[in-house]
Amino acid sequence: MLNNKNVILQIISKPLYLAVFCALLVFGCSNEDLNIAEFRGTIIEGATVNIDCEFIFQTNGGTYYVPTFLPAQFKQNGVLVFIKGEVLEELSSCSNANGDGRFIRIEQISSAN
């Protein structure tokens, strides 16, 4: 009798494990929460504009963001860039009262032509 229960549990558990795995895959990899936007602007050394961050990204509209990771080839003052990224809610240590200085997580970055 005990063997029959084990066999039944094995038969039932395999589809259950598969369903749980599929649910984790579908919901775990969802990017609904990402809010990717496109920006054009300039990479600026923070010290040149009296901001206590190494580099900032200033949009053509004047808002500035602090990149969470800026590739080495773009760490130059005055480089014009095109960024696809997500503006994070978290403020950097060099933010101001106007809301400038939010972190931006860069998905793609290229030189603006």
C-alpha positions as CSV (number, residue, x, y, z in Angstrom):
1,M,0.0,0.0,0.0
2,L,2.9,2.4,0.8
3,N,4.4,1.8,-2.7
4,N,1.1,2.8,-4.3
5,K,1.1,6.1,-2.4
6,N,4.6,6.9,-3.5
7,V,3.8,6.1,-7.1
8,I,0.8,8.4,-7.0
9,L,2.8,11.2,-5.3
10,Q,5.5,10.9,-8.0
11,I,2.9,11.0,-10.8
12,I,1.2,14.1,-9.3
13,S,4.3,16.0,-8.3
14,K,6.0,16.0,-11.7
15,P,3.3,18.2,-13.4
16,L,3.1,20.3,-10.3
17,Y,6.8,21.0,-10.4
18,L,6.6,21.8,-14.1
19,A,3.7,24.2,-13.5
20,V,5.6,26.0,-10.7
21,F,8.7,26.2,-12.9
22,C,6.7,27.7,-15.8
23,A,5.0,30.2,-13.5
24,L,8.4,31.4,-12.1
25,L,9.8,31.7,-15.6
26,V,6.8,33.7,-16.9
27,F,6.4,36.0,-14.0
28,G,10.1,36.2,-12.9
29,C,11.3,37.3,-16.3
30,S,8.5,39.9,-16.9
31,N,9.8,43.4,-17.7
32,E,6.5,45.1,-17.0
33,D,8.1,47.1,-14.2
34,L,10.8,48.5,-16.4
35,N,10.1,52.0,-17.8
36,I,12.7,52.4,-20.5
37,A,13.0,55.9,-21.9
38,E,15.2,57.5,-24.6
39,F,17.3,60.6,-23.9
40,R,19.7,62.8,-25.8
41,G,22.2,64.9,-23.9
42,T,25.8,65.4,-22.8
43,I,28.1,63.6,-20.4
44,I,29.6,66.2,-18.1
45,E,32.2,66.0,-15.3
46,G,30.4,66.9,-12.1
47,A,33.2,69.1,-10.9
48,T,32.9,71.4,-14.0
49,V,29.4,72.4,-12.9
50,N,30.0,72.3,-9.1
51,I,28.2,69.0,-8.6
52,D,29.8,66.4,-6.3
53,C,29.4,63.4,-8.6
54,E,32.1,62.1,-10.9
55,F,30.0,62.3,-14.1
56,I,26.5,63.3,-14.8
57,F,24.3,63.0,-17.8
58,Q,22.5,66.3,-18.7
59,T,19.6,66.1,-21.1
60,N,19.0,68.6,-23.8
61,G,16.2,69.9,-21.5
62,G,18.6,70.7,-18.7
63,T,17.7,67.9,-16.3
64,Y,20.6,65.9,-15.0
65,Y,20.9,62.2,-14.0
66,V,23.6,60.2,-12.4
67,P,24.5,57.0,-14.4
68,T,24.7,53.9,-12.2
69,F,27.4,52.5,-14.6
70,L,29.0,54.6,-17.3
71,P,31.2,52.8,-19.8
72,A,34.8,54.0,-19.8
73,Q,34.7,55.3,-23.4
74,F,32.0,57.8,-22.4
75,K,33.8,59.2,-19.3
76,Q,34.8,62.4,-21.1
77,N,33.5,65.9,-20.5
78,G,31.3,67.2,-23.3
79,V,30.5,63.9,-25.0
80,L,27.1,64.0,-26.8
81,V,25.2,60.7,-26.3
82,F,22.0,58.9,-26.9
83,I,20.8,56.8,-24.0
84,K,18.1,54.2,-23.5
85,G,17.6,53.7,-19.9
86,E,15.4,53.6,-16.8
87,V,15.2,56.6,-14.4
88,L,15.3,55.2,-10.9
89,E,13.4,56.7,-8.0
90,E,16.5,56.7,-5.9
91,L,18.3,60.0,-5.6
92,S,22.1,60.3,-5.7
93,S,24.2,62.0,-3.1
94,C,24.6,65.0,-5.5
95,S,20.9,65.6,-6.2
96,N,19.2,68.9,-5.7
97,A,15.8,70.2,-4.5
98,N,14.5,70.4,-8.1
99,G,14.5,66.6,-8.5
100,D,17.7,66.6,-10.6
101,G,20.2,63.9,-9.7
102,R,18.1,60.7,-9.9
103,F,20.1,57.6,-10.9
104,I,19.7,56.4,-14.4
105,R,20.3,52.7,-15.2
106,I,21.7,52.7,-18.8
107,E,20.4,49.9,-21.0
108,Q,22.1,51.2,-24.2
109,I,24.4,54.2,-24.8
110,S,25.9,55.4,-28.0
111,S,27.5,58.6,-29.4
112,A,24.9,61.0,-30.6
113,N,25.3,61.9,-34.3
